[in-house]
């Protein structure tokens, strides 16, 4: 399978008009992005849908792998929700690789809200392509 970026990724694709359009930055082999999500991404009233949160954590971990010059796909992800993220609230996602094997990489990611509280944490196993 060839992994290509056509800029239509739901989380980070700049060409996707229905996507989140997150802009990741990279430092010290870590990936991070600041974002604010509009009401159209809610589950319950004014609370961002958990599936959207999981997608952001997943993408951040993939970006952390890309920051190390590799491509990977998610093999497994575990998400722990700690606090709600409200629509129109600024948040930050950070991710890093924690262990690298020959074929699998383990990564972790965290989303923090505007008051620095932890919104959600993710752990993932990513298959190197």
C-alpha positions as CSV (number, residue, x, y, z in Angstrom):
1,X,0.0,0.0,0.0
2,X,1.4,3.4,-1.0
3,X,0.7,6.2,1.6
4,X,0.1,9.5,-0.2
5,X,-1.0,12.9,1.1
6,X,-3.5,14.6,-1.2
7,X,-4.3,17.3,1.4
8,X,-7.8,15.9,2.1
9,X,-7.2,14.3,5.5
10,X,-10.2,15.0,7.7
11,X,-8.0,16.2,10.5
12,X,-5.2,18.1,8.8
13,X,-6.0,18.4,5.1
14,X,-6.1,22.0,4.0
15,X,-8.1,21.1,0.9
16,X,-10.9,19.5,2.8
17,X,-13.7,22.0,3.3
18,X,-15.6,19.8,5.8
19,X,-12.5,18.9,7.8
20,X,-10.9,20.2,10.9
21,X,-7.9,21.8,9.1
22,X,-5.5,21.5,12.0
23,X,-2.0,22.9,11.4
24,X,0.7,20.8,13.1
25,X,4.1,22.1,14.1
26,X,7.1,19.9,14.9
27,X,9.8,20.3,17.6
28,X,12.1,17.8,19.2
29,X,10.4,14.9,17.3
30,X,7.1,15.9,18.8
31,X,4.0,17.1,17.0
32,X,1.5,19.7,18.3
33,X,-1.4,21.8,17.1
34,X,-3.6,24.5,18.6
35,X,-7.3,24.4,17.5
36,X,-10.8,25.6,18.2
37,X,-13.7,23.5,17.0
38,X,-17.0,24.9,15.8
39,X,-20.4,23.7,16.8
40,X,-20.8,21.5,13.8
41,X,-18.4,19.0,15.5
42,X,-20.4,18.7,18.6
43,X,-22.1,15.6,20.1
44,X,-24.2,16.8,23.0
45,X,-25.0,20.5,23.0
46,X,-21.7,22.6,22.9
47,X,-19.5,19.6,23.7
48,X,-17.1,18.3,21.0
49,X,-18.0,14.7,19.9
50,X,-15.7,12.0,21.3
51,X,-15.1,10.6,17.9
52,X,-13.6,13.9,16.8
53,X,-11.4,14.0,19.9
54,X,-10.2,10.4,19.1
55,X,-9.5,11.4,15.5
56,X,-7.3,14.3,16.6
57,X,-5.3,12.1,19.0
58,X,-4.8,9.6,16.2
59,X,-3.6,12.1,13.7
60,X,-1.3,13.7,16.3
61,X,0.4,10.4,16.9
62,X,0.8,9.8,13.1
63,X,2.3,13.3,12.8
64,X,4.8,12.4,15.7
65,X,5.9,9.5,13.6
66,X,6.2,11.6,10.5
67,X,8.4,14.1,12.5
68,X,10.9,11.2,12.8
69,X,10.9,10.7,9.0
70,X,8.8,7.6,8.9
71,X,5.3,6.8,7.6
72,X,2.9,4.6,9.6
73,X,-0.8,3.6,9.9
74,X,-2.6,3.1,13.2
75,X,-2.9,-0.5,14.3
76,X,-4.4,0.2,17.7
77,X,-5.6,3.2,19.6
78,X,-6.8,3.6,23.2
79,X,-8.5,6.8,24.3
80,X,-9.2,8.0,27.8
81,X,-11.6,10.9,28.1
82,X,-11.1,13.0,31.2
83,X,-13.0,16.3,30.7
84,X,-15.3,17.7,28.0
85,X,-14.0,19.9,25.3
86,X,-16.5,22.7,24.6
87,X,-17.1,24.0,21.1
88,X,-15.4,27.3,20.4
89,X,-12.8,26.5,23.2
90,X,-9.1,26.7,22.4
91,X,-7.3,23.5,22.9
92,X,-3.8,22.0,22.2
93,X,-2.9,18.5,21.1
94,X,0.7,17.2,21.7
95,X,2.1,13.8,20.6
96,X,5.3,11.9,20.8
97,X,6.8,8.5,20.0
98,X,7.6,6.6,23.2
99,X,9.0,3.3,21.8
100,X,10.1,2.2,18.4
101,X,10.4,-1.4,17.3
102,X,11.2,-2.9,13.9
103,X,7.7,-2.8,12.7
104,X,5.6,-1.1,15.4
105,X,5.9,2.2,17.0
106,X,4.2,3.2,20.3
107,X,3.1,6.8,20.7
108,X,1.1,8.9,23.0
109,X,-1.0,12.1,22.7
110,X,-2.8,14.5,24.9
111,X,-5.4,17.2,24.4
112,X,-5.5,20.1,26.9
113,X,-8.2,22.7,27.1
114,X,-7.9,26.5,27.5
115,X,-7.4,26.1,31.3
116,X,-4.7,23.5,30.8
117,X,-6.9,20.7,32.0
118,X,-6.5,17.4,30.3
119,X,-9.4,16.7,27.9
120,X,-8.2,13.3,26.7
121,X,-5.2,11.1,26.4
122,X,-4.4,8.6,23.7
123,X,-2.0,5.7,23.3
124,X,-1.4,4.0,20.0
125,X,0.5,1.3,18.2
126,X,1.4,2.3,14.7
127,X,2.5,0.0,12.0
128,X,5.6,1.3,10.0
129,X,5.0,1.4,6.3
